[in-house]
Amino acid sequence: MFLLIPHCLECRCISLGIELLIPDRFNSCNKACCVCGSLKADLKLEDRVYICVRGNRMDKDLNAAINLEDARLIQSRLKMIHAVG
């Protein structure tokens, strides 16, 4: 059953004209600071606030969402470069 979820999500995105970005499963988007990029290896699942060693403090999910958006922008720019080149 679980294996159908990515396929259904991909089909739905295609029908709506939405680009689907699936990050690498080892992507550390939730452990990297969205401001400076430093990694917080000891981040636990129950931690709700991301506190960077350099002072950034925000909701852990917001930090991960910003990192995923940055990854999406980079991927889109790479596609444009390959399309032109």
VEXZAMAR-35776 format. One line per 10 residues: number of its first residue (from 1); their letters; for each residue y negated, x negated, z of N, C-alpha, C, O. Coordinates in steps of 0.2 Angstrom, whole numbers, plus 2048, in hexadecimal, padded with zeros to 3 digits. Layout:
NUM> A> Y,X,Z,Y,X,Z,Y,X,Z,Y,X,Z; ...
//
This chain:
1> MFLLIPHCLE> 806,7FC,800,800,800,800,7FA,7FC,800,7F5,7FD,7FC; 7FA,7F6,804,7F4,7F2,805,7F2,7EF,7FE,7EC,7EE,7FD; 7F7,7ED,7FA,7F6,7EA,7F4,7F2,7EE,7EF,7EF,7EC,7EA; 7F2,7F5,7F0,7EF,7F9,7EB,7E7,7F9,7EC,7E4,7FB,7E8; 7E5,7F8,7F2,7DE,7F8,7F4,7DA,7F4,7EF,7D5,7F6,7ED; 7DB,7ED,7EE,7D7,7E9,7EA,7D7,7EC,7E3,7D2,7EC,7DF; 7DD,7EF,7E0,7DD,7F1,7DA,7D9,7F8,7D9,7D5,7F9,7D4; 7D9,7FC,7DE,7D5,802,7DE,7CE,801,7DF,7CA,804,7DB; 7CC,7FC,7E3,7C5,7FA,7E3,7C2,7F7,7DD,7BD,7F9,7DB; 7C6,7F3,7D9,7C4,7F0,7D3,7C3,7F6,7CE,7BE,7F6,7CA
11> CRCISLGIEL> 7C8,7FB,7CD,7C7,800,7C9,7C1,804,7CA,7BE,806,7C5; 7C0,806,7D0,7BA,80A,7D2,7B4,806,7D0,7AF,809,7CE; 7B3,800,7D1,7AD,7FC,7D0,7AC,7FC,7C8,7A7,7FC,7C6; 7B2,7FB,7C4,7B1,7FB,7BD,7AE,802,7BB,7AA,802,7B6; 7B1,807,7BE,7AF,80E,7BC,7A7,80F,7BD,7A4,813,7BA; 7A5,80C,7C3,79E,80D,7C5,799,807,7C2,793,808,7C3; 79C,803,7BE,798,7FD,7BB,796,7F8,7C1,790,7F5,7C0; 799,7F7,7C6,798,7F3,7CB,79C,7ED,7CB,7A2,7ED,7CA; 798,7E7,7CC,79C,7E0,7CC,7A0,7E0,7D3,79C,7E0,7D8; 7A6,7DE,7D2,7AA,7DD,7D9,7AA,7D6,7DA,7AD,7D2,7D6
21> LIPDRFNSCN> 7A8,7D4,7E0,7A9,7CD,7E2,7AE,7CC,7E8,7AD,7CF,7ED; 7B3,7C9,7E6,7B8,7C8,7EC,7B8,7C0,7EE,7BA,7BC,7EA; 7B6,7BF,7F4,7B5,7B8,7F6,7BC,7B5,7F7,7C1,7B9,7F8; 7BC,7AF,7F6,7C2,7AB,7F8,7C4,7AD,7FF,7C0,7AD,804; 7CB,7AE,800,7CD,7B0,807,7CC,7AA,80C,7CC,7AC,812; 7CA,7A4,80A,7C9,79F,80F,7C1,79D,80F,7BF,798,812; 7BD,7A2,80C,7B6,7A1,80C,7B4,7A2,813,7B6,7A6,817; 7AF,79D,815,7AD,79D,81C,7A6,7A1,81D,7A2,79F,821; 7A5,7A7,819,79F,7AA,819,79D,7AD,820,797,7AD,822; 7A2,7AE,825,7A0,7B0,82B,79F,7AB,830,79C,7AC,836
31> KACCVCGSLK> 7A1,7A5,82E,7A0,79F,833,79B,79A,831,799,796,835; 798,79B,82B,792,797,829,78B,79B,82A,78B,7A1,82A; 787,797,82D,780,79A,82E,77D,79B,827,77C,797,823; 77A,7A1,827,777,7A3,820,770,79F,820,76D,7A0,81A; 76D,79C,825,767,799,825,768,792,823,765,78F,81E; 76C,78E,827,76D,787,826,773,785,823,774,77F,820; 778,789,823,77F,787,820,784,784,825,789,783,823; 782,783,82B,786,77F,82F,78C,784,831,78B,78A,832; 792,781,833,798,785,834,799,786,83C,798,781,83F; 79B,78C,83E,79C,78D,845,7A4,78E,845,7A6,794,844
41> ADLKLEDRVY> 7A8,789,846,7AF,789,846,7B2,78E,84C,7B7,790,84B; 7AE,78E,851,7B1,792,857,7AF,799,857,7AF,79C,85D; 7AD,79C,852,7AB,7A3,852,7B1,7A7,852,7B6,7A6,84F; 7B1,7AC,857,7B7,7B0,858,7B5,7B7,856,7B0,7B9,854; 7BB,7BB,855,7BA,7C2,852,7B6,7C6,856,7B2,7CA,854; 7B7,7C5,85D,7B3,7CA,862,7AC,7C8,862,7A8,7CB,865; 7AA,7C2,860,7A2,7C0,860,79F,7C5,85B,7A0,7C5,855; 799,7C8,85E,795,7CC,859,78F,7C9,857,78C,7CB,852; 78D,7C4,85A,786,7C0,859,788,7B9,856,78C,7B6,85A; 785,7B8,851,786,7B1,84E,780,7AD,851,77A,7AE,850
51> ICVRGNRMDK> 782,7A7,854,77D,7A3,857,77E,79C,854,783,799,856; 779,79A,850,77A,793,84D,778,78E,852,774,78F,856; 77A,788,851,778,782,855,771,780,854,76E,77D,858; 76E,782,84E,767,781,84D,762,787,84E,75D,786,84D; 765,78C,852,761,791,854,761,798,851,75E,79D,854; 764,798,84B,764,79F,848,769,7A3,84C,76E,7A1,84E; 766,7AA,84D,76A,7AE,851,76A,7B5,84E,764,7B8,84D; 76F,7B8,84C,770,7BF,848,776,7C2,849,77B,7BE,84B; 777,7C8,847,77D,7CB,847,782,7C8,843,780,7C6,83D; 788,7C7,845,78D,7C3,841,78F,7C6,83A,78F,7C2,835
61> DLNAAINLED> 78F,7CD,83A,790,7D0,834,78B,7CF,82F,78C,7CF,829; 785,7D0,831,77F,7CF,82D,77F,7C8,82A,77D,7C7,824; 780,7C3,82E,781,7BC,82C,786,7BB,826,784,7B8,821; 78C,7BE,827,791,7BE,822,78F,7C1,81C,790,7BF,816; 78B,7C7,81C,789,7CB,816,784,7C7,812,784,7C7,80C; 780,7C3,816,77B,7BF,812,77E,7B9,80F,77C,7B8,809; 783,7B6,812,787,7B1,80E,78B,7B4,808,78B,7B0,803; 78E,7BA,809,791,7BD,803,78C,7BE,7FD,78E,7BD,7F8; 786,7C1,7FF,781,7C2,7FA,77F,7BC,7F6,77E,7BB,7F0; 77E,7B6,7FA,77D,7B0,7F7,782,7AD,7F3,781,7AB,7ED
71> ARLIQSRLKM> 788,7AE,7F5,78E,7AD,7F0,78E,7B1,7EA,78F,7AE,7E4; 78C,7B7,7EA,78C,7BB,7E4,786,7B9,7E0,787,7B9,7DA; 781,7B7,7E2,77B,7B5,7DE,77D,7AE,7DB,77B,7AD,7D5; 780,7AA,7DE,782,7A4,7DB,787,7A5,7D6,787,7A2,7D0; 78C,7A9,7D7,791,7AB,7D2,78E,7AE,7CB,790,7AD,7C6; 789,7B2,7CC,785,7B6,7C7,781,7B0,7C3,781,7B1,7BD; 77E,7AC,7C6,77A,7A6,7C3,77F,7A2,7BF,77D,7A0,7B9; 785,7A0,7C2,78A,79C,7BE,78C,7A0,7B8,78D,79D,7B2; 78D,7A7,7B8,78F,7AA,7B2,78A,7AA,7AD,78B,7AA,7A7; 783,7AB,7AF,77E,7AA,7AA,77E,7A3,7A7,77C,7A3,7A1
81> IHAVG> 77F,79E,7AA,77E,797,7A8,784,797,7A3,783,794,79D; 78A,799,7A4,790,798,7A0,78F,79D,799,791,79B,794; 78B,7A2,79A,78A,7A7,794,785,7A4,790,786,7A4,789; 780,7A0,792,77B,79D,78E,77E,796,78B,77C,795,785; 781,793,78F,784,78C,78D,78A,78D,788,78C,788,786
//
